[in-house]
Every structure is written in structure tokens, then in C-alpha cells.
Amino acid sequence: MKAAAYTLERPTALAALNARLADGGWGVKPIAGGQSLGAMLNLRLAQPETLLDLDTLDELRAVHETPEAVRFGAMVTHAQIEDGKVPDPTRGLMPCVARGIAYRAVRNRGTLGGSLCHADPAADWVSTMPLLGATCLLAGPDGAREVPAADFVVSAFETALGEGELLTAVQVPRRSNATRWAYRKFCRKTGEFANALAACLLDPADGTERVVLGALDGAPRVVEESGLFARLASGAERARWLEEQALGLDDARQSMLAEMLRLALRDLETAR
Ligand SMILES: Cc1cc2nc3c(=O)[nH]c(=O)nc-3n(C[C@H](O)[C@H](O)[C@H](O)COP(=O)(O)OP(=O)(O)OC[C@H]3O[C@@H](n4cnc5c(N)ncnc54)[C@H](O)[C@@H]3O)c2cc1C
């Protein structure tokens, strides 16, 4: 099948893009790397009247550093993160995650912002950004606003973006040198989306102890609690804790997730 007819517009300023998005309502859609939207168009699951190409806007590629955080423009690609072409505030977590997304051709085009906005529950940044305590920066008809990454994906393929809103950047806090992390996803072959995903972040500098369970039916589950990793060290306690999360998974997916969590916790223990 081929895409239904649409008009492609290439705005040259963010303000013009925002105005166009606000005017056009849901009939106007931004296109970033096109790695997910391209397929949706060809299958006619999306039939926008107009596509707004984000590729022309340098502002959306910009990266700003402060002592506390790095702000990544929404159009930063997976490959730029993988290759270290942008700063890494996460002690290697972001490049590691980027390297495991699909294969190189997809990573060359696919973007951080596009991945979050597509909101596939199995996508890597959808779990990683809440793990990192990142913030999504949005611009829309009523101005700019910020949404914690943990609240940005609302459910499968649904985000906090309102009509006419654009994700402009993602701000990731800098982690201390003592930070340890672990990231495990189960997929049958390289380049596939995850069937189960568990990730951990421990930063003694500010006491962060966070676990994210991803590739669920909806948004990832983010759990932050002091003493969490001590509690999850025991296999029996971990099984109980996972049950308590009431994720509604069938037995096979629940056991894949349990195994990813076990491996992530083991990696965390040995991480430097
Ligand atoms: C074969 C294959 C395997 C893949 N495997 C993985 C994988 O293992 N892990 C993984 O995480 N991903 C995977 N992906 C998805 C890939 O990471 C895509 O890059 C990503 O999902 C979409 O990014 P994009 O820049 O191409 O966005 P697009 O496809 O251009 O857009 C996706 C959606 O987001 C909207 N959008 C894009 N940017 C913005 C913005 N700034 N503001 C508002 N809305 C916006 C678009 O309107 C569209 O609805 C895979 C893709 C393919 C084709």
C-alpha cells in the first residue's frame, strides 16, 4: 500500500511551525526521522492532510549544556547519541541505549523526539527518559510548558502533547560520577523492539534509587523509593514486589520481565 496524498511543508522558523500546527489541528502532523511515521503513512494508519518537516529547523537540533543538565533538541538522532556527537550527562547510559535501537540505518534518521512522541511502549527512550528523570519541553498555541518524561507517555501511542503542540527538546539531568545504572531488554534478535525491559539507576549523590519496567501494554512503570535496591536483592522479595506492581501481563511476559529485572539488578551490583 502507498500513503494517501498529503502536502509536505518545510517551515524555516519554529514560530511559523508552531503557528501552522496550531491552525491545522490534527490534520497537520510533524515528521521527524520518518522511521515510524513513514510506515504508518504507507499502511494508511495515519492520513494527515499536511506533513510539517522538522528537518529544516536547526533549533530542534541544538544541544545546550548547563552545569546541571543537557538539553537535547528533539531532532537529535539516535546515531548522534551513539557516536558521542552530543554530550552525555548519563555516564554512558544514553550511548549504550542508542546503540541497541534497531540497526544503523534507522538510527541515522530516527530521533529522540520522534521516538518519544510516537510513544511505542516498547521503544527504548520511552523507558530511558523517565529512568533518567528527564523533562520534556513542549511548545504550543498557549506557549511553552514542561512535562516530566515520566508523565509524557500516557499510554500506548498516546502522549501528553495537546493539539498543535510540538516537543522541542528533552532535558536530561547530569548524573554524579558515583552513578551506577543497568539496562536490560529482551528481544529475539538485534534491531527488534523489546518484549520486556528493566532498567535501574542508582545515584548516591542525591539518593536516587529508581527502577523502570518497560515494554508493557501502556506507559512504563517508574518506581522510586529509598532502600529499593536492598529490598530487591532477595529473589523472593523481588518476585513479591513484581507481583505487587500488578502489570496485567500474561505468565510468559511476566517471567521475561522478571528475568530482565534480575539481570539488571545483577549488572547494577557489578557496575562501576
Ligand atoms: C525496523 C525498525 C526497528 C526499530 N526498532 C526500534 C527499537 O528497537 N527501539 C526503539 O526505541 N525504536 C525502534 N524503532 C523506532 C525508531 O527508533 C524511530 O526512530 C522512532 O520511533 C521514531 O522516530 P522518528 O524520528 O523517525 O519519528 P517519526 O517517524 O518522524 O515520527 C513519529 C511520530 O512522532 C511525531 N513527532 C515526531 N517528532 C515530533 C516532535 N518533535 N513533536 C511532536 N510530534 C513529533 C510524528 O508526527 C509521528 O506521529 C524501530 C524502527 C524501525 C523502522
The ligand as a MOL file (V3000), in Angstrom:
LIG
                    3D

  0  0  0     0  0            999 V3000
M  V30 BEGIN CTAB
M  V30 COUNTS 53 58 0 0 0
M  V30 BEGIN ATOM
M  V30 1 C 12.8470 -1.6300 11.6450 0
M  V30 2 C 12.7220 -0.7080 12.8200 0
M  V30 3 C 13.1410 -1.1560 14.0670 0
M  V30 4 C 13.0390 -0.3110 15.1680 0
M  V30 5 N 13.4810 -0.7700 16.3860 0
M  V30 6 C 13.4330 0.0580 17.4550 0
M  V30 7 C 13.9360 -0.3480 18.7190 0
M  V30 8 O 14.4820 -1.4390 18.9060 0
M  V30 9 N 13.8400 0.5300 19.7550 0
M  V30 10 C 13.2900 1.7760 19.6030 0
M  V30 11 O 13.2330 2.5300 20.5540 0
M  V30 12 N 12.8150 2.1860 18.4120 0
M  V30 13 C 12.8770 1.3770 17.3480 0
M  V30 14 N 12.3990 1.8020 16.1310 0
M  V30 15 C 11.7530 3.1360 16.0420 0
M  V30 16 C 12.7810 4.2120 15.7570 0
M  V30 17 O 13.5300 4.4530 16.9390 0
M  V30 18 C 12.1630 5.5470 15.3110 0
M  V30 19 O 13.2260 6.3950 15.1110 0
M  V30 20 C 11.2400 6.2590 16.2730 0
M  V30 21 O 10.1940 5.5140 16.7610 0
M  V30 22 C 10.5370 7.4390 15.6010 0
M  V30 23 O 11.4310 8.4600 15.4340 0
M  V30 24 P 11.3740 9.3390 14.1230 0
M  V30 25 O 12.3040 10.4740 14.3580 0
M  V30 26 O 11.6270 8.5110 12.9200 0
M  V30 27 O 9.8750 9.9130 14.1510 0
M  V30 28 P 8.7490 9.9660 13.0240 0
M  V30 29 O 8.5310 8.5890 12.4860 0
M  V30 30 O 9.0610 11.0320 12.0310 0
M  V30 31 O 7.5120 10.4490 13.8920 0
M  V30 32 C 6.8950 9.5870 14.8310 0
M  V30 33 C 5.6700 10.2990 15.4280 0
M  V30 34 O 6.0620 11.3530 16.2760 0
M  V30 35 C 5.5360 12.6170 15.8210 0
M  V30 36 N 6.6320 13.5610 16.0500 0
M  V30 37 C 7.9150 13.4220 15.6460 0
M  V30 38 N 8.6590 14.4110 16.1610 0
M  V30 39 C 7.8350 15.1990 16.8790 0
M  V30 40 C 8.0310 16.3690 17.6740 0
M  V30 41 N 9.2360 16.9200 17.8330 0
M  V30 42 N 6.9590 16.9340 18.2940 0
M  V30 43 C 5.7120 16.3790 18.1520 0
M  V30 44 N 5.4770 15.2540 17.4370 0
M  V30 45 C 6.5290 14.6730 16.8100 0
M  V30 46 C 5.1700 12.4050 14.3750 0
M  V30 47 O 4.1060 13.2690 13.9930 0
M  V30 48 C 4.7360 10.9450 14.3980 0
M  V30 49 O 3.4150 10.8480 14.9060 0
M  V30 50 C 12.4940 0.9910 15.0200 0
M  V30 51 C 12.0680 1.4250 13.7630 0
M  V30 52 C 12.1900 0.5960 12.6700 0
M  V30 53 C 11.7420 1.1040 11.3320 0
M  V30 END ATOM
M  V30 BEGIN BOND
M  V30 1 1 1 2
M  V30 2 1 2 3
M  V30 3 2 2 52
M  V30 4 2 3 4
M  V30 5 1 4 5
M  V30 6 1 4 50
M  V30 7 2 5 6
M  V30 8 1 6 7
M  V30 9 1 6 13
M  V30 10 2 7 8
M  V30 11 1 7 9
M  V30 12 1 9 10
M  V30 13 2 10 11
M  V30 14 1 10 12
M  V30 15 2 12 13
M  V30 16 1 13 14
M  V30 17 1 14 15
M  V30 18 1 14 50
M  V30 19 1 15 16
M  V30 20 1 16 17
M  V30 21 1 16 18
M  V30 22 1 18 19
M  V30 23 1 18 20
M  V30 24 1 20 21
M  V30 25 1 20 22
M  V30 26 1 22 23
M  V30 27 1 23 24
M  V30 28 2 24 25
M  V30 29 1 24 26
M  V30 30 1 24 27
M  V30 31 1 27 28
M  V30 32 2 28 29
M  V30 33 1 28 30
M  V30 34 1 28 31
M  V30 35 1 31 32
M  V30 36 1 32 33
M  V30 37 1 33 34
M  V30 38 1 33 48
M  V30 39 1 34 35
M  V30 40 1 35 36
M  V30 41 1 35 46
M  V30 42 1 36 37
M  V30 43 1 36 45
M  V30 44 2 37 38
M  V30 45 1 38 39
M  V30 46 1 39 40
M  V30 47 2 39 45
M  V30 48 1 40 41
M  V30 49 2 40 42
M  V30 50 1 42 43
M  V30 51 2 43 44
M  V30 52 1 44 45
M  V30 53 1 46 47
M  V30 54 1 46 48
M  V30 55 1 48 49
M  V30 56 2 50 51
M  V30 57 1 51 52
M  V30 58 1 52 53
M  V30 END BOND
M  V30 END CTAB
M  END
